[in-house]
Amino acid sequence: MHGRTVDEWQNTPTFLNDFIVPEDQEMYARNYRHHVAGLRHPITFRFRGLRKDGSTFAAETDMIPLCWHGHPVAYHFVREIS
């Protein structure tokens, strides 16, 4: 299984553009490719999130890989950090 690139994520209805600042989108997609698509182990990493008003915030996620209907997916537990 291969993971999604930034371009493929951007084709997913607005996920990266709505939730991740542009500068962190490649890192977010890379973490998905390397950890979720291979169904390896959970990973925790930090990124900058976007609010609906366009402001940003420091965030951390626990990305937990699993297989659903034969497709790699991930649960994300996101929390704001300071």
N, C-alpha and C positions, 0 to 999 in steps of 0.2 A: 504494500500500500504506500502511496506517496501522500505527502501532506499538501496542504493548500499554500499557494504563493499569495503575496499581497494582492495581485491582480484577481486571483480566484476568490479571495476573501471579499474584495470589493464588489464582486458580482453577487455575493450573498447579501440579501436586502439590507443595505445600509449599516451593517454591523461595525466594520472598522471606522467608517466615516462618522458614525454617530457616537461611538464610545471611546475611541482611541485617538490621541493627537497624531497628526501626520508623521511627525518625527519618530514615533514609537511603533508605527504600524508594521514595519519590516521585522522588528524584534518580536512583536507579538505573533506574527505569522510564522516566523522561524521557530519559536518555542512550540507552536502547535505542530509544525512539520516534524520536529525532532522528538517530541515527547508524546503527542497524542496519536498521530497517524501510525506510529510504530507500536502503539498501545503499550508503552513502557511503564513508567511510574509517574505518580503525581509530581508536579513541579510547582514551586512558588516563585513568583517573580514580580517585579515592580514595573509600573508604567504610569503614564500620565493620562488620566481620563478626561472626557469632555462632558460638561453639563449641557442641558438643553439651551441655556442662555449663552453658550459659547465659552464660558469660563472653564479653566482647567483645574484639576486637583491631582495630588499624588495618590496613587492607588496601588494595591497589592492584590494579587489573585492566587488562589489555589486552583490549578488546572488539573482536573482529575480525568484521565482517559478511560473510555469504555467503548464497547462495541454495541451499536443499536441497529437492528435489522441489517447486519453485515457491513455497516459503515462506521468508521471511527468518528466519535463525537467526544465532547468534553463537558463536564460540569464545571462551572466557574463560580467560585465564591469570592466576590470582590468586596474589598473594604477600603475606605478612605484612610490614608495614613498621614501623619504630619511630620 
